[in-house]
């Protein structure tokens, strides 16, 4: 894409300079002024297109840095040679790349969502999690949902936890502070 915009800027630059050159003989007339003005506009548009081409190159380079590497490589095989040849090619197997889970946030996929995933999420929103049960203990009310999340209403406020493990860590921290 950047190449096409760059080529357009070169064409505009040539046309603008040619128009400016043609206006030199006709400058005192209205047509000469029109040629000069058209040439100036074409040269300025060529500079804008050149800047746009440079911007497109930068965005492409940044996109290449941000995009995750390809997912796991499953199996790459080489076709075996015909039987009448002296040597046989052996299949090459490549072990899949192991993705280590991030200990910081276990609920995230660890990559930016693709445009298709975003469009799918917008078109088909997930229903809110269903309530499994409620209970009260120690002056606090708790709600447990079918996605494993927990909501706790205490005197300090309402807290939401993604999992029972997060809730237990919160209780342990709270107990340690007391």
C-alpha positions, 0 to 999 in steps of 0.5 A, spaced: 500 500 500 505 504 501 508 503 494 502 505 491 501 511 495 509 513 493 508 512 486 502 516 486 506 522 490 511 521 484 506 522 479 503 528 482 510 531 483 512 530 476 505 533 473 506 539 478 513 541 476 511 540 468 505 545 470 509 550 473 514 549 467 509 550 462 506 556 466 513 560 465 511 562 458 504 564 459 505 567 466 502 574 464 495 571 462 490 568 466 491 561 463 498 561 465 496 563 472 491 557 472 497 553 470 502 555 476 496 555 481 495 547 478 502 546 479 503 548 486 497 544 488 499 538 485 506 539 488 503 540 495 499 534 494 505 530 492 508 532 498 502 530 502 502 523 499 509 522 500 508 523 508 502 519 507 506 513 504 511 514 510 506 514 515 503 507 512 510 504 512 511 506 520 504 503 521 506 497 518 512 496 521 509 497 528 503 492 526 508 487 525 511 488 532 505 488 535 502 482 532 503 475 536 508 470 533 504 464 529 500 459 534 503 453 535 507 449 529 503 442 529 507 438 524 511 440 518 513 434 513 517 433 507 515 429 502 518 423 501 522 422 494 520 416 489 523 409 491 527 409 485 532 414 488 538 412 492 536 417 498 529 417 502 527 424 505 525 423 512 519 427 515 521 433 520 517 434 526 517 440 530 515 440 537 509 445 538 511 452 542 509 451 549 505 458 551 506 459 559 500 462 562 501 469 565 501 468 573 499 476 573 492 475 570 490 468 568 483 470 565 486 474 559 488 470 553 495 474 553 494 477 546 490 483 543 483 480 540 483 480 532 478 484 528 474 478 527 473 476 535 471 483 536 466 483 531 463 477 533 463 479 541 459 485 539 454 482 534 453 476 539 454 479 546 455 474 552 449 473 557 451 475 564 453 469 568 447 466 572 446 466 579 448 459 583 446 461 590 447 466 595 449 466 602 450 470 608 456 469 613 460 474 618 455 480 616 457 479 609 452 477 603 455 473 598 453 471 591 456 465 587 455 465 579 456 459 574 462 462 571 466 461 577 465 469 579 463 471 586 460 478 589 461 479 596 457 485 599 461 487 606 460 493 610 467 496 606 463 495 599 461 491 594 467 486 591 467 482 585 472 476 584 474 472 578 474 465 582 474 462 588 482 462 589 482 470 588 476 470 593 480 466 598 487 470 597 483 477 599 480 473 605 487 471 607 490 478 606 484 481 610 486 477 615 493 478 615 492 486 616 487 485 622 
